[in-house]
Amino acid sequence: MRRGGLRAVVSFTLIIAAYLGLNFFIGWNAQTWLNSWLPGFPVWALWTLLALAALGYLIGRFRFLPKPAGRGLKVFGAYYIGLFEYAVLVLPFADLAVWLFWAGGSDYKNTVETIGVIVSVLLLLLFAWGTWNAWTPIVRKYELSVAKDAGGRRRLDIVLVSDLHLGNIVGNRHLDRLLPRVEQLKPDLILLAGDVLDDVIEPFVRNRMSERLGRLSAPLGVYAVLGNHEYYGRHIDEYVGRMAALGIPVLRDERSTPDGVIHVVGRKDKTAESMDPEGRKPVAELLQGLDPKLPIVLMDHQPYGYAAAAEAGVDILVSGHTHRGQFAPNHWVTRRLFELDWGYLRKGKMHAVVSSGFGTWGPPVRLASRSEIVHLSVTFSGGA
């Protein structure tokens, strides 16, 4: 085995060991609390439930399971992802509090019960707040100015929607929150910046989500690009075909110039570098031959390569992917991983915008982020 392969195996083993160890820590705390609060509660039931929760998202993907069981396990496991993170963050402080009160002379049983209730209520409140953030989207507006001629137009209203993650958790109900808000904005152009699917296409087809998605319309069209989750699901050709049937081109290292007003360029996702035999084109190559007098809008799902895009002549670069960490304190990590993990950045003459996304991955929980629709109000100073 090569050194790189061995390193990957060792890293994966350590990650799995850490995950199992942290789940044991959560289970031990839950068992301690239940033994005090509900003496006689069957230990095997607790650990079986915890095992299903911890491994449910993975097991639910196995094709040998009946589809309803697999979907149920994936949803159960997805919710547990959020519970796991916050339990790992909160329980060490809870254990320290129990030890301090017990060392101070408090009754151990009462202390465990009280701290356990406090932790449970805290986790419930965090999930309630995060759920509200996830299912109550907002419209975030950016006003941009581009010194170019957009077919004589002085202004374009562009709607950016990223990371819908349509699947077993995010579906038609959330799309029903999207459609009226987009319609109210009356956009000239709509951009879907990747991860429309939450990997597999089956829930999208089964629940006929295309019927709602197809209602998106704008005079200059609706365009999409691939995200990493479309690659993970491995249904790209079917997905592209279904989107085309809706009148939504999925640009895979392709470009379009609707009504001769603006160049819309879509890159393959960065995942194509490892999962697509053809890879993906550099930005400079992708823009070759475009009329530089017209505004150039580039969709690239993952917010990388800002310097190359600015140098190639991109005027507006839109991305998603990061979810702004989705729930705190993950946004501290994304802030360090990306030059821009959310919001707006000016790079030379280029405007860069990263959306926190409209849907969610894993649990429908958002803390320190909101589900959002991005409204780009673009004015052109080079118009007639």
C-alpha positions in Angstrom: 0.0 0.0 0.0 1.3 3.5 -0.9 2.0 5.9 1.8 -0.9 8.2 0.8 -3.3 5.2 1.0 -2.0 4.1 4.3 -2.4 7.6 5.7 -6.0 7.7 4.5 -6.8 4.4 6.2 -5.2 5.5 9.4 -7.0 8.8 9.3 -10.3 7.1 8.6 -9.7 4.6 11.4 -9.0 7.4 13.9 -12.1 9.4 12.9 -14.3 6.3 13.3 -12.7 5.5 16.7 -13.2 9.1 17.8 -16.8 9.1 16.7 -17.6 5.8 18.4 -15.8 7.0 21.6 -17.9 10.2 21.6 -21.1 8.3 21.2 -20.1 6.1 24.1 -19.6 9.3 26.1 -23.1 10.4 25.2 -24.5 7.0 25.9 -22.8 6.9 29.3 -24.3 10.2 30.3 -27.7 9.3 29.1 -27.6 6.0 31.0 -26.4 7.8 34.2 -29.3 10.2 34.0 -31.9 7.5 33.2 -30.7 5.2 36.0 -31.3 8.1 38.4 -34.5 9.4 36.9 -36.1 6.2 35.6 -34.6 3.3 37.6 -35.2 0.0 35.8 -35.1 1.5 32.3 -33.7 -1.2 30.1 -30.1 -0.4 29.3 -30.2 -2.5 26.1 -33.0 -0.3 24.7 -31.0 2.9 25.3 -27.9 1.5 23.6 -29.8 0.0 20.7 -31.5 3.3 20.1 -28.2 5.2 20.3 -26.6 2.7 17.8 -29.4 3.2 15.3 -29.2 7.0 15.7 -25.4 7.1 15.4 -25.3 4.8 12.3 -28.7 5.4 10.9 -27.6 8.0 8.2 -25.1 5.5 6.9 -27.2 2.3 7.3 -30.2 4.0 5.6 -28.2 4.3 2.4 -27.8 0.5 2.1 -29.9 -0.7 -0.9 -30.8 -4.1 0.6 -33.2 -2.4 3.1 -36.8 -1.8 2.3 -37.1 1.7 1.0 -39.4 3.0 3.8 -37.0 1.6 6.4 -34.0 3.1 4.7 -35.6 6.5 4.4 -36.7 6.4 8.1 -33.2 5.5 9.2 -31.6 8.3 7.1 -34.0 10.9 8.6 -33.5 9.6 12.1 -29.7 9.6 11.6 -29.8 13.1 10.1 -31.5 14.6 13.1 -29.0 12.8 15.4 -26.2 14.6 13.6 -27.3 17.9 15.2 -28.0 16.3 18.6 -24.6 14.6 18.5 -22.7 17.8 18.0 -24.5 19.8 20.7 -24.4 16.9 23.1 -20.6 16.7 22.7 -20.3 20.4 23.3 -22.7 20.6 26.3 -22.1 17.4 28.2 -18.6 18.0 29.4 -19.8 21.2 31.2 -22.8 19.2 32.6 -20.4 16.6 34.0 -18.2 19.3 35.5 -21.3 20.9 37.1 -22.4 17.6 38.6 -18.9 17.0 40.0 -18.7 20.5 41.5 -22.1 20.3 43.2 -21.5 16.8 44.4 -18.1 17.8 45.8 -19.8 20.7 47.5 -22.1 18.4 49.4 -25.2 18.2 47.2 -27.1 14.9 46.9 -25.7 13.1 43.9 -29.0 11.7 42.6 -30.8 15.0 42.8 -27.9 16.8 41.2 -27.8 14.3 38.3 -31.5 14.6 37.7 -31.5 18.4 37.8 -28.5 18.8 35.5 -30.0 16.2 33.2 -33.2 18.2 32.9 -31.3 21.4 32.3 -29.3 19.8 29.5 -32.4 18.3 28.0 -34.3 21.6 28.0 -31.2 23.5 26.6 -30.9 21.0 23.7 -34.7 21.2 23.0 -34.5 25.0 22.9 -31.5 25.0 20.6 -33.3 22.6 18.2 -36.5 24.7 18.4 -34.6 27.9 17.6 -32.5 26.2 14.9 -35.6 24.6 13.3 -37.3 28.0 13.1 -34.2 29.4 11.4 -34.2 26.6 8.9 -37.8 26.7 7.9 -38.3 30.5 8.0 -36.2 31.8 5.0 -35.3 35.4 4.5 -34.5 37.4 1.4 -31.0 39.0 1.6 -30.3 41.8 -0.9 -27.0 43.0 -2.3 -26.7 46.1 -4.5 -23.9 45.7 -7.1 -22.6 48.0 -9.8 -20.9 46.7 -13.0 -19.2 49.1 -15.4 -20.4 47.4 -18.5 -23.2 47.5 -21.1 -25.9 44.9 -20.5 -27.7 45.2 -23.9 -28.6 48.8 -23.0 -30.2 47.8 -19.7 -29.5 49.9 -16.7 -30.4 47.2 -14.1 -31.0 43.5 -13.7 -32.6 41.8 -10.7 -31.0 38.4 -10.2 -32.2 35.8 -7.7 -29.7 33.3 -6.4 -30.8 30.1 -4.7 -28.3 27.5 -3.5 -28.2 24.3 -1.6 -31.9 23.3 -1.7 -30.9 19.8 -0.8 -34.2 18.3 -1.9 -34.6 14.9 -0.5 -36.3 13.0 2.4 -36.2 16.0 4.7 -36.3 19.1 2.6 -39.1 18.8 0.0 -42.3 20.3 -1.4 -43.3 22.1 1.8 -40.1 24.1 1.7 -40.4 24.7 -2.0 -43.8 26.2 -1.2 -41.9 28.8 0.9 -39.5 29.5 -2.0 -41.9 30.0 -4.9 -44.0 33.0 -3.6 -40.9 34.8 -2.3 -39.1 34.5 -5.7 -42.3 35.6 -7.5 -42.6 38.7 -5.4 -39.0 39.7 -6.4 -39.9 39.6 -10.1 -36.3 38.6 -11.1 -34.9 39.0 -14.6 -32.7 35.9 -14.1 -32.7 33.0 -11.6 -29.6 31.1 -10.7 -29.5 27.7 -8.9 -26.0 27.4 -7.6 -25.7 23.7 -7.0 -26.9 21.0 -4.5 -30.4 21.1 -5.7 -30.5 17.5 -4.7 -29.5 16.0 -1.4 -27.6 13.2 -3.3 -30.0 10.5 -4.6 -32.7 11.6 -7.0 -35.4 9.1 -5.8 -37.2 11.4 -3.3 -37.2 14.2 -5.9 -38.9 11.9 -8.4 -41.2 10.1 -6.0 -42.6 13.3 -4.5 -42.8 15.1 -7.9 -40.8 18.0 -6.7 -40.1 18.9 -10.3 -43.7 20.2 -10.6 -42.9 22.9 -8.1 -39.4 23.6 -9.2 -40.6 24.0 -12.7 -42.7 27.0 -11.7 -39.6 29.1 -11.3 -39.5 31.5 -14.2 -37.7 34.7 -15.3 -37.5 36.6 -18.6 -33.8 35.8 -19.0 -34.3 32.2 -17.8 -33.4 29.9 -15.0 -30.0 28.2 -14.9 -28.4 25.7 -12.6 -25.0 24.1 -11.9 -24.0 20.9 -10.3 -23.0 20.7 -6.6 -21.0 18.1 -4.8 -24.2 16.3 -3.7 -25.3 15.7 -7.2 -22.0 13.9 -7.8 -22.4 11.9 -4.6 -25.9 10.8 -5.7 -24.5 9.5 -9.1 -27.7 10.4 -11.0 -26.3 13.3 -12.9 -27.5 12.4 -16.4 -31.0 11.7 -15.2 -31.0 14.9 -13.1 -29.8 17.0 -16.0 -32.4 15.5 -18.3 -35.2 16.1 -15.8 -34.1 19.7 -15.3 -33.9 20.3 -19.1 -37.5 19.0 -19.3 -38.4 21.8 -16.9 -36.6 24.4 -19.1 -33.8 24.7 -16.6 -30.4 24.1 -18.3 -27.7 22.6 -16.0 -24.5 24.3 -17.2 -21.6 21.8 -17.0 -18.6 24.0 -18.0 -21.0 25.7 -20.4 -22.2 29.2 -20.9 -25.3 31.0 -22.3 -26.0 34.6 -23.3 -29.8 35.0 -22.9 -31.2 37.8 -25.1 -27.6 39.0 -25.7 -27.8 40.8 -22.4 -25.5 38.9 -20.0 -23.1 35.9 -20.1 -24.2 33.2 -17.7 -21.3 30.7 -17.1 -21.7 27.5 -15.1 -18.7 25.5 -13.9 -18.7 21.9 -13.0 -18.4 21.5 -9.2 -14.9 21.0 -7.8 -15.9 17.4 -7.1 -15.6 16.8 -10.8 -11.8 16.9 -10.4 -12.0 13.6 -8.6 -15.3 12.1 -9.8 -15.7 13.1 -13.4 -13.3 11.5 -15.9 -13.3 14.7 -17.9 -12.5 16.8 -14.9 -13.5 20.5 -15.3 -12.1 23.4 -17.2 -10.1 26.3 -15.7 -12.1 29.5 -15.5 -9.9 31.3 -18.1 -10.5 28.5 -20.7 -14.3 28.5 -19.9 -14.5 32.2 -20.6 -12.5 32.2 -23.9 -14.4 33.7 -26.8 -17.0 35.5 -24.7 -17.7 39.2 -25.6 -15.9 41.0 -22.7 -18.1 44.1 -23.2 -21.1 42.1 -21.7 -21.3 41.4 -18.0 -20.1 37.9 -17.0 -21.8 36.0 -14.2 -20.1 32.8 -13.1 -21.8 30.1 -11.0 -19.3 27.9 -9.2 -20.9 25.9 -6.3 -17.8 25.9 -4.0 -16.3 29.3 -3.3 -12.7 28.7 -4.4 -10.4 30.3 -6.9 -11.4 33.9 -6.5 -8.1 35.3 -7.8 -8.3 33.2 -11.0 -11.9 34.2 -11.6 -11.2 37.9 -11.1 -8.2 37.8 -13.4 -10.2 36.0 -16.1 -12.7 38.8 -16.2 -15.6 37.5 -14.2 -17.9 40.4 -13.0 -20.1 38.5 -10.5 -19.2 35.1 -9.0 -22.0 33.4 -7.1 -21.6 30.2 -4.9 -23.1 28.3 -2.1 -21.9 25.0 -0.5 -20.7 26.3 2.9 -24.2 26.8 4.6 -22.1 29.2 6.8 -21.5 26.1 8.8 -25.3 25.6 9.2 -25.1 25.5 13.0 -22.8 27.2 15.3 -19.9 27.0 16.1 -19.2 25.4 12.7 -19.2 28.9 11.1 -15.9 29.5 12.9 -14.5 26.6 10.8 -16.0 27.6 7.5 -14.7 31.2 8.0 -11.1 29.8 8.0 -11.6 27.3 5.2 -12.8 29.7 2.6 -11.7 33.2 1.5 -15.5 34.0 1.7 -17.7 31.5 3.5 -20.8 33.7 3.4 -21.9 37.2 2.3 -20.2 39.6 0.0 -16.6 40.3 -1.0 -15.0 42.6 -3.6 -12.0 41.0 -5.4 -10.6 43.6 -7.7 -13.4 44.5 -10.1 -15.2 41.2 -9.3 -18.2 41.0 -7.0 -18.3 37.6 -5.1 -21.4 36.5 -3.2 -21.8 33.3 -1.2 -25.2 32.2 0.0 -25.8 30.2 3.2 -28.3 28.2 1.2 -32.1 27.7 1.2 -32.2 24.1 2.4 -30.2 22.1 4.9 -28.0 19.1 4.9 -28.6 16.6 7.7 -30.9 18.0 10.4 -33.1 20.9 9.4 -31.4 23.0 12.0 -29.6 26.4 11.6 -27.9 28.3 14.4 -25.8 31.4 13.5 -27.2 31.0 9.9 -30.5 31.4 8.2 -32.1 29.8 5.2 -32.0 32.5 2.6 -32.8 33.7 -0.9 -30.3 36.1 -2.3 -31.5 39.1 -4.4 -28.8 40.8 -6.5 -29.8 44.2 -7.7 -27.2 44.9 -10.4 -26.9 48.3 -12.0 -24.8 48.9 -15.2 -23.0 52.1 -15.7 -22.0 51.3 -19.3 -25.5 51.1 -20.6 -26.9 53.5 -23.2 
